[in-house]
Amino acid sequence: MSGTAAGSPGPPRSRPSWHLYFLQLALQAATRSTCLRRQVGAVLVRDKRVLATGYNGAPRGVSHCLDVGCLREQLGVPSGERHELCRAIHAEQNAIIQAAVHGVGVDAAVLYCTTQPCILCAKMLINCGVSEIHYLEGYPDELSAAMFEEAGVRLHKETLP
């Protein structure tokens, strides 16, 4: 017998930290994205409990970019600009919407996201009371970082092991 049965000592294993665990959940959520340019996942957490998740994609009942192409690509819109010229709802917005639809408050929640939130999401996250944000990848939107700082929302750029 190999020594890995219940109660038997096996090779030591390590558990991910809570931050790593929630970032991995955000990465998993991003796999549901229907965006052709950037796949983003978000997880809202409070007291080590997942409140809601989201990923970027078209609204319910609307054709996805995977099916009809990317409007932003077609119009040559650079990343970080003209957010209104897009079929998708951002992952952070979808997480907030999912919490609202299911009656889950997100005040004092922590957001784990694969990408730093844009200014549109920053304003929403500030207003719904998110207290801090852990993200993996930067985003070309300096105004969002400045607004988070002014509002007292802590930003943490993380790296995966």
LINJOTA-V45903 format. One record per backbone hydrogen bond with DSSP energy under -0.5 kcal/mol. CO is the residue of the C=O (numbers start at 1). NH is the residue of the N-H. E is the energy in kcal/mol with one decimal. If there is no record, write none. Layout:
co=CO nh=NH e=E
co=CO nh=NH e=E
This chain:
co=5 nh=8 e=-2.5
co=17 nh=21 e=-2.6
co=18 nh=22 e=-2.6
co=19 nh=23 e=-2.3
co=20 nh=24 e=-2.5
co=21 nh=25 e=-1.7
co=22 nh=26 e=-1.9
co=23 nh=27 e=-2.3
co=24 nh=28 e=-2.1
co=25 nh=29 e=-2.6
co=26 nh=30 e=-2.0
co=27 nh=31 e=-0.6
co=28 nh=31 e=-1.1
co=29 nh=32 e=-2.0
co=30 nh=33 e=-1.6
co=34 nh=66 e=-0.7
co=38 nh=40 e=-0.6
co=40 nh=56 e=-1.3
co=41 nh=114 e=-2.2
co=42 nh=54 e=-2.2
co=43 nh=112 e=-2.8
co=44 nh=51 e=-3.5
co=44 nh=52 e=-1.2
co=45 nh=110 e=-3.5
co=46 nh=49 e=-1.4
co=49 nh=46 e=-2.2
co=52 nh=44 e=-2.9
co=54 nh=42 e=-2.6
co=56 nh=34 e=-1.6
co=56 nh=35 e=-0.6
co=57 nh=89 e=-3.0
co=59 nh=62 e=-2.1
co=64 nh=67 e=-1.5
co=64 nh=68 e=-1.9
co=65 nh=69 e=-2.6
co=69 nh=71 e=-0.6
co=70 nh=74 e=-2.3
co=71 nh=75 e=-2.0
co=72 nh=76 e=-0.8
co=72 nh=77 e=-2.4
co=73 nh=76 e=-0.8
co=78 nh=81 e=-1.5
co=82 nh=85 e=-2.1
co=84 nh=86 e=-1.4
co=87 nh=59 e=-0.7
co=89 nh=57 e=-1.6
co=90 nh=94 e=-2.6
co=91 nh=95 e=-2.2
co=92 nh=96 e=-2.2
co=93 nh=97 e=-2.8
co=94 nh=98 e=-2.8
co=95 nh=99 e=-2.2
co=96 nh=100 e=-2.4
co=97 nh=101 e=-3.1
co=98 nh=102 e=-1.7
co=99 nh=104 e=-3.4
co=100 nh=103 e=-1.5
co=103 nh=105 e=-0.6
co=106 nh=109 e=-2.1
co=109 nh=131 e=-2.7
co=109 nh=132 e=-0.9
co=110 nh=45 e=-2.8
co=111 nh=113 e=-0.5
co=111 nh=134 e=-2.9
co=112 nh=43 e=-2.6
co=113 nh=136 e=-1.0
co=114 nh=137 e=-1.6
co=118 nh=122 e=-2.6
co=119 nh=123 e=-2.2
co=120 nh=124 e=-1.5
co=121 nh=125 e=-3.1
co=122 nh=126 e=-2.6
co=123 nh=127 e=-2.1
co=124 nh=128 e=-1.9
co=125 nh=130 e=-2.2
co=126 nh=129 e=-1.2
co=129 nh=108 e=-2.3
co=131 nh=154 e=-1.7
co=132 nh=111 e=-2.5
co=133 nh=156 e=-2.5
co=134 nh=113 e=-2.7
co=135 nh=158 e=-3.5
co=137 nh=116 e=-2.8
co=139 nh=141 e=-2.7
co=141 nh=144 e=-0.5
co=141 nh=145 e=-1.0
co=142 nh=146 e=-2.0
co=143 nh=147 e=-2.5
co=144 nh=148 e=-2.6
co=145 nh=149 e=-2.2
co=146 nh=150 e=-2.4
co=147 nh=151 e=-2.1
co=148 nh=152 e=-0.7
co=148 nh=153 e=-2.6
co=149 nh=152 e=-1.0
co=152 nh=154 e=-0.6
co=154 nh=133 e=-3.0
co=156 nh=135 e=-2.5
co=156 nh=158 e=-0.6
